């Protein structure tokens, strides 16, 4: 007889509305997770825990008045905690407080699932199903990522991305409506993108496979832009793009 599926009641604690929206959307895609509260500061978290049964908190560190790490110390018998933050230097501090995992923003869905899986295993549950029963194929196509720019966090629809260019410690994301510049590495951005939809064709370029208008052994054309294929990537790109 199969073990009944447990529903994990989740709380999001983050002072940035867009960051809360990302986590909320990810939670909605996992049937065994249920969002019971969203909080923008530590005081709201304490009140929410008193009002709701909470099994898992997605907790930002940089919050007003009381930091996330200080909140963990205040809570008596805290639920499972996954830290979410844009600052990698806090990872050691978080692990010393016995959190389950540490997610660096912008958070990719695949990495989110890995963190939730750790929580499930800790609670003796199976690996989570990652697509809600009512999530249609069309809805899955409307996937997006958030990228932090100089002054704000920007939502970028995956279907809008034409290509991505790396320039040192920054990445330019070119879309049909403009360009977004974010402080990130090409390797990190590459892991955030869905496998099969985007191709790394050069040390400095990733392109959307569906946006390629034409290609040669040296160049890929997207719109009016010609993008070079790196020597180290040439054979792999040719195999992926050539008709089978």
C-alpha positions in Angstrom: 0.0 0.0 0.0 1.4 3.4 -1.0 2.3 5.9 1.6 0.0 8.9 1.5 1.6 12.0 0.1 2.3 14.7 2.7 1.5 18.3 2.1 4.3 20.6 3.2 3.0 24.0 4.4 5.4 26.8 3.3 6.1 30.3 4.3 8.0 32.8 2.2 10.0 35.6 4.1 11.5 38.2 1.8 11.2 42.0 1.7 11.3 42.0 -2.2 7.9 41.4 -3.8 9.4 40.1 -7.0 11.6 37.6 -5.1 8.5 36.4 -3.2 6.7 36.0 -6.5 9.5 33.8 -7.9 9.3 31.4 -4.9 5.5 31.5 -4.9 5.4 30.4 -8.6 7.9 27.6 -7.9 5.9 26.3 -4.9 2.8 26.2 -7.1 4.5 23.9 -9.5 5.1 21.2 -6.8 1.9 19.6 -5.8 3.1 18.5 -2.3 3.9 22.1 -1.4 1.3 24.5 -0.1 1.9 28.2 0.4 0.3 29.4 3.6 1.9 32.9 4.1 4.1 35.5 2.6 6.0 37.9 4.9 8.2 41.0 4.2 9.9 41.1 7.7 10.7 39.0 10.7 7.9 40.2 12.9 5.4 39.1 10.3 7.1 35.7 10.2 6.8 35.3 14.0 3.1 36.2 13.8 2.4 33.9 10.8 4.0 30.9 12.6 1.6 31.5 15.5 -1.4 31.6 13.1 -0.5 28.8 10.7 1.1 25.4 10.8 4.4 25.9 8.9 6.7 23.0 7.8 9.1 24.9 5.6 10.4 28.5 5.4 12.1 30.1 2.4 14.0 32.8 4.3 15.9 35.8 2.9 18.8 37.0 5.0 18.7 40.7 4.2 15.4 41.8 5.7 14.6 45.1 7.6 15.1 45.4 11.4 15.8 41.7 12.1 18.1 39.7 9.7 17.1 36.2 8.6 19.9 34.6 10.5 18.9 36.4 13.7 15.4 35.3 13.2 16.5 31.7 13.1 18.1 32.1 16.5 14.9 33.7 17.9 12.5 31.0 16.8 12.0 28.1 19.2 11.9 24.7 17.4 11.9 26.3 13.9 10.6 24.3 10.9 12.9 23.3 8.1 14.5 26.4 6.6 15.9 27.1 3.1 17.9 30.3 2.9 17.4 32.5 -0.2 19.7 35.4 -0.7 21.7 37.4 -3.3 24.8 37.4 -1.2 27.0 34.2 -1.4 29.2 35.3 1.6 26.4 34.4 4.0 26.3 30.7 3.0 28.7 29.5 5.8 26.7 31.5 8.4 23.5 29.9 7.2 24.8 26.3 7.3 26.1 26.9 10.9 22.5 27.5 11.8 21.5 24.0 10.5 19.5 25.2 7.5 18.6 22.5 5.0 19.9 24.4 2.0 21.1 27.7 0.6 19.8 29.2 -2.6 21.6 32.0 -4.4 19.4 34.5 -6.3 18.4 34.6 -9.0 17.1 31.1 -8.2 16.6 28.6 -11.0 13.8 26.1 -10.7 16.0 23.1 -11.0 18.1 24.3 -8.1 14.9 25.0 -6.1 13.7 21.4 -6.7 17.0 20.1 -5.4 16.6 22.1 -2.2 13.1 20.9 -1.7 14.2 17.3 -2.3 16.6 17.7 0.6 13.7 18.8 2.8 11.6 15.8 1.7 14.4 13.3 2.3 15.0 14.8 5.7 11.3 14.2 6.5 11.3 10.7 5.0 9.3 11.6 1.9 9.9 10.8 -1.7 11.4 13.1 -4.4 8.8 15.7 -5.3 6.8 15.7 -8.5 7.7 19.0 -10.2 4.7 19.7 -12.3 1.3 20.5 -10.8 -1.6 18.4 -12.2 -3.3 21.5 -13.6 -0.2 22.9 -15.2 -0.8 22.7 -18.9 2.0 22.4 -21.6 1.2 25.9 -22.7 1.7 27.2 -19.1 5.1 25.5 -18.9 6.1 27.3 -22.1 5.5 30.6 -20.3 8.6 30.1 -18.1 10.7 33.0 -17.0 13.8 33.9 -15.0 14.5 36.9 -12.7 17.8 38.7 -13.1 19.1 41.4 -10.7 20.2 44.6 -12.5 21.8 47.6 -10.9 18.6 49.0 -9.3 15.9 46.3 -9.6 15.1 42.7 -10.3 13.8 42.1 -13.8 11.6 39.3 -15.1 12.7 37.9 -18.5 10.5 35.4 -20.4 12.5 32.5 -21.8 10.6 32.7 -25.1 11.8 36.3 -25.5 15.5 35.6 -25.2 17.4 35.9 -28.5 20.9 35.4 -27.3 23.2 36.0 -24.3 26.6 37.6 -24.3 29.2 37.4 -21.6 31.5 40.3 -20.8 33.8 39.7 -17.8 31.8 39.6 -14.6 28.6 40.7 -16.4 26.1 39.1 -18.8 24.0 40.9 -21.5 20.6 39.2 -22.2 19.2 40.3 -25.5 15.5 39.9 -26.0 13.0 41.0 -28.6 12.2 44.1 -26.6 15.6 45.2 -25.4 18.6 44.2 -23.3 19.2 43.3 -19.6 22.6 43.6 -18.0 23.2 41.5 -14.9 26.3 40.7 -12.7 26.7 37.0 -13.3 28.9 34.5 -15.1 28.1 32.7 -18.3 28.4 29.4 -16.6 25.8 30.3 -14.0 23.4 31.6 -16.5 23.8 28.6 -18.7 22.8 26.3 -15.8 19.6 28.4 -15.3 18.4 27.8 -18.9 16.3 24.8 -19.9 18.4 22.1 -21.5 17.8 21.7 -25.2 16.3 25.2 -25.8 19.6 27.1 -25.6 23.0 26.3 -27.1 26.4 27.5 -25.9 28.2 28.3 -29.2 31.1 30.3 -28.0 32.9 31.1 -24.7 31.0 34.4 -24.7 27.7 33.5 -26.4 24.6 31.4 -25.7 21.8 31.5 -28.3 18.1 30.4 -28.3 17.8 27.5 -30.6 14.4 28.5 -31.8 15.6 32.0 -32.8 18.3 30.9 -35.1 17.5 32.0 -38.7 20.5 30.5 -40.3 24.0 29.2 -39.6 27.3 28.2 -41.2 30.4 26.6 -39.8 31.6 29.9 -38.4 28.4 32.0 -37.7 24.9 31.8 -36.3 22.4 34.4 -37.5 19.6 35.7 -35.2 17.6 38.5 -36.9 20.3 40.8 -38.3 22.9 39.8 -35.8 25.7 37.4 -36.7 27.2 35.6 -33.8 30.6 33.7 -34.0 30.9 30.0 -33.3 33.9 29.3 -31.2 36.4 26.7 -32.4 36.0 24.6 -29.3 32.2 24.5 -29.8 32.1 24.1 -33.6 31.7 20.3 -33.7 29.1 20.2 -31.0 27.1 23.1 -32.5 27.1 21.5 -35.9 25.8 18.2 -34.6 23.0 19.9 -32.7 21.9 22.2 -35.5 22.4 20.0 -38.6 19.3 18.1 -39.9 19.2 14.5 -38.6 
